[in-house]
């Protein structure tokens, strides 16, 4: 039986890049010791900011203070674990919300820029404008082969658009991953449902590493911009192509234990079964049954 041992890490990133890097190193080490071939980490693992202005400022520091040290750490670990991680890097006027896949040598082998941005303005409710600070991407990346499994990359809000997952399946994906930082309200309503739906309609394993809990975004008395208080839903989840949950993490409502450094993080594991994946696709060949002639578009 061909299988892929994976890990998915959950944490509560702050606006402190060095603190977040410390937690990520712990997760990478745990995944490596457990012989995981891939460790999946959440969106915005490098930092959670207090507002758009703060995000643009922090993004300038990511390469030197977070990404480069992480790549060096992975390289020096001399292990066999790939790392999927969500970070930010500077754009022209805003930041890029990126999903990187890093190989065990510490090289970035795929880099996806978030296509769908979370812009919500609810009457008498919350206003969340990701586009205030984030530049949208315009490309779906080719899946990356790890052992016998091809891994396709998305990010958070992308999960609400089935076309992206279906396109990744058409490109050969066996695993699709949406690192996320869902709000508590949308998480309660849709997180598990969307994770299962994308697994079922794409006939892929879906691995969604999530931010969890209240984020420490700091406070700058010289910054007059509004501070956005952030609590993320959590519930890191791994779903098979039949929609069955293989593993999941804690939610923001659970007790989130901290280690001796005061860091909260957790890690879950699963073995992805290639035989079950192939059997699901053979028994119900959805791609063969699609009717692009009726829909008016091909994937």
Secondary structure, DSSP 4 states (H G I P E B T S, - for coil): --EEEEEEEEE---S-HHHHHHHHHHHHHHHHHTT-SEEE--TT-S---SSHHHHHHHHHHHIIIIIHHHHHHHHHHT---EEEEEEEEE-SSSEEEEEEEE-TTS-EEEEEE--S--EEE-TTS-EEEGGGTEE----PPPPEEETTEEEEEEEGGGGG-HHHHHHHHHTT-SEEEEEB--BHHHIIIIIHHHHHHHHHHHTSEEEE-BBEEE------TT--SPP---EEEB--EEE-TTS-EEEE--BTTS---B-TTS-BEEEEEEEEEHHHHHHHHHHT-HHHH--HHHHS---
